[in-house]
Amino acid sequence: MKSAVETSGREGGKKKPVKAPKKQNKELDNDELAYKQKQKEDQKALDALKVKAAGKGPLTGSSIKKSGK
């Protein structure tokens, strides 16, 4: 039996995602611009350190220790 409320043919399947509202273009003041610039520079320095550290290999240079038995 069908229920009293008829639905459309699209019952199952994926539902469309709800669209997020568009972001407002706000003006940035000097403090915010300086903060963003500092973050970019810090990220570049961190990436450079990662590349440098990756080239050196493992931190421990010792071999497998054998017991003195």
C-alpha positions as CSV (number, residue, x, y, z in Angstrom):
1,M,0.0,0.0,0.0
2,K,1.1,3.5,-0.7
3,S,1.1,6.1,2.0
4,A,-1.2,9.1,1.8
5,V,1.7,11.4,1.1
6,E,3.1,10.9,-2.4
7,T,6.9,11.5,-2.9
8,S,8.7,12.2,-6.1
9,G,10.6,9.5,-8.0
10,R,13.9,10.5,-6.4
11,E,13.9,8.9,-3.0
12,G,17.2,7.0,-2.9
13,G,20.6,7.9,-4.0
14,K,23.0,10.8,-3.2
15,K,21.5,14.0,-1.9
16,K,22.9,17.3,-3.2
17,P,25.2,19.1,-0.8
18,V,24.0,22.3,0.7
19,K,26.0,25.2,-0.9
20,A,27.9,27.4,1.5
21,P,27.3,31.1,1.4
22,K,29.9,33.1,-0.6
23,K,32.6,34.7,1.5
24,Q,32.5,38.4,1.9
25,N,35.5,40.2,0.6
26,K,36.7,42.1,3.6
27,E,39.4,44.7,3.6
28,L,42.5,43.7,5.5
29,D,44.3,46.2,7.7
30,N,48.1,46.5,8.1
31,D,48.2,44.3,11.1
32,E,46.4,41.4,9.3
33,L,48.6,41.8,6.2
34,A,51.7,41.7,8.4
35,Y,50.5,38.6,10.2
36,K,49.7,36.8,7.0
37,Q,53.1,37.7,5.5
38,K,54.8,36.4,8.7
39,Q,52.9,33.2,8.5
40,K,54.0,32.7,4.8
41,E,57.6,33.3,5.7
42,D,57.5,30.9,8.7
43,Q,56.0,28.2,6.4
44,K,58.7,28.7,3.8
45,A,61.4,28.4,6.5
46,L,59.7,25.2,7.9
47,D,59.6,23.7,4.4
48,A,63.2,24.5,3.8
49,L,64.2,22.8,7.1
50,K,62.1,19.7,6.2
51,V,64.0,19.4,2.9
52,K,67.3,19.9,4.6
53,A,66.5,17.3,7.3
54,A,65.2,14.8,4.8
55,G,68.6,14.7,3.0
56,K,70.6,13.8,6.0
57,G,69.1,10.4,6.7
58,P,68.4,8.8,10.1
59,L,69.3,10.7,13.2
60,T,71.0,7.8,15.0
61,G,74.2,6.7,13.3
62,S,74.9,3.8,15.6
63,S,74.7,0.2,14.4
64,I,72.9,-2.7,16.1
65,K,74.3,-3.2,19.6
66,K,75.3,-6.7,20.5
67,S,75.2,-7.9,24.1
68,G,78.6,-8.8,25.7
69,K,77.6,-12.4,26.5
